[in-house]
Amino acid sequence: MPTLMIQGTTSDAGKSTVVAGLCRALYRRGFKVAPFKPQNMALNSAVTIDGGEIGRSTALQAQAAGVEPHSDMNPVLLKPEGDQRSQVILAGRVYGSMQALDYHAYKTTARETVMSCWQRLSRRYDVIIAEGAGSPAEVNLRQGDIANMGFAEAADCPVLLVGDIERGGVFAQLCGTLGLVSSSEWQRIKGLIINRFRGDISLLEPGLSWLEARENKSVLGVLPYLPGLMLDAEDSLSLEQRVEGDGALKVVVPALPRISNHTDLDPLRLHPGVSLHVVGPDAPVPEADVILLPGSKSTLSDLAWLRQQGWEERLQRHLRYGGRVLGICGGFQMLGDWINDPDGLEGDPGGAPGFGLLRMETVLRPTKQLRRISGRIATADGSCSIHGYEIHQGISRGEALTRPLMTLEGRDEGAVSEDGQVMGTYLHGLFDTPDACTTLLAWLGLNKGEARRIDLNVHREEQLERLADSIEYHLDMDAIIELIR
């Protein structure tokens, strides 16, 4: 079962990017390749062709490999609901919520799912490029590990170790990691990759020679920092104040503590007519044309956070001055009159009032809605097709839903307020297709003279090709293919 695993010295060392680049490079060479991430912790997720849920970065890697994402590609997905509690998704389906200690004990059972999914993929593909999570040197998590070396040992596959030089200390990262793995794991690491290098490579070469001599491991390449590279992220947005773009339409987004599927914002980041402001905790809220409430994994706690941060008053003032409000998924639920959690899915059973901007109530239910879906959206500025996906555990009802935003496969979806200032939907990816993005931005107030066609999928393909070109040029692909074989 040809499998190669990419592990990293730290979280965000570049494992996901390297796997995506390798998948595209091998796909271009004619390999039938699939990505695999045994265990992932992320709030950005995607709906698979078999109706399951996996991490967004793995879905992007599937696109890089030229295949549809499948739930076998990410057997265990953990979606944090708090600092010590996560929703556990096994093979694409919700298993339940667990405290950290309970899940640590459960990992030996989860290993069976991991290995079953890997075996099924191995029967369908020539090559599996697996991605670790965090670092293999977390000695406190070694027992029952399924994310890094625990999987590599069980699958008997070679490992490449990636270190991030951009933040400094890459030699300490690599040597420290190699010093903390077991002897069999050390033997399994067949090469080193240095990621995000800037500058003159000749200044780094003495260090590379020292590293190879000290550790008796080959450096298979130094990947350069790629300015402007924008690929789907799996981690939460930085909670620091940030501004992207200088377009005429000013869109403000609160960085919710449990923000989910913030890739919904990617087309807005790319659009030259949009200025996107992400506002972190205790930061001043700038004037805006649109306030966008994004998805949330913990809607009630994020709603409480917004109130504590003063967003309720800000929303009311924004609407009095003619601004527009858009809520997506959890943000949509917050716009209603009430959110009820009778089963305690987000903690203790109970509920809380929403912002009361749409006449509807939401009940959180254990069954998660997972579907890819398409339909049509109609506004005063026009009508067009729209495509996206739903991932939510709420059912909303009320008078606001008699004014739907769109029609999806024969059913009404979303809501628009009577005055047209407030809009909400459960549909993720609503800006991803060019026509829908143009139509929605016109509704939100973008001048038609500023309208541009932004195709997120075309952009992703361009970024993946650019990444694969860098992988082909800077890594020893012959050595990597030999490892796979």
Buried (B, 14 or more C-beta within 10 A) or exposed (E): EBBBBBBBBBEBBBBBBBBBBBBBBBBBEEBEBBBBBBBBBBBBBBBBEEEBBBBBBBBBBBBBBBBEBBBBBBBBBBBBBBEEBBBBBBBBBBBEBBEEEBBBEBBEEBBEBBBEBBEBBBEEBEBBBBBBBBBBBEEEBBEBBBBBBBBBBBBEBBBBBBBBBBEEEBBEBBBBBBEBBEEEBBEBBBBBBBBBBEEEEEEBEEBBEEBBEEBEBBBBBBBBEBEEEBBBBBBBBEBEBBEBBEBBBBBBBBBBBBBBBBBBBBBBBBBEBBBBBBBBBEBEBEEBBBBBBBBBBBBBBBBEBBBEBEBBEBBEEBBEEEBBBBBBBBBBBBBBBBBBBEEEBBBEEEBBEBBBBBBBBBBBBEEBBBEBBBBEBBBEBEEBEBBBBBBBBBBBEBEBBEBBBBBBEEEBBBBBBEEEBBBBBBBBBBBBBBBBBBBBBBBBBBEEEBBBEBBBEEBBBEBBBBBBBBBBEBBBBEBBBEBBE
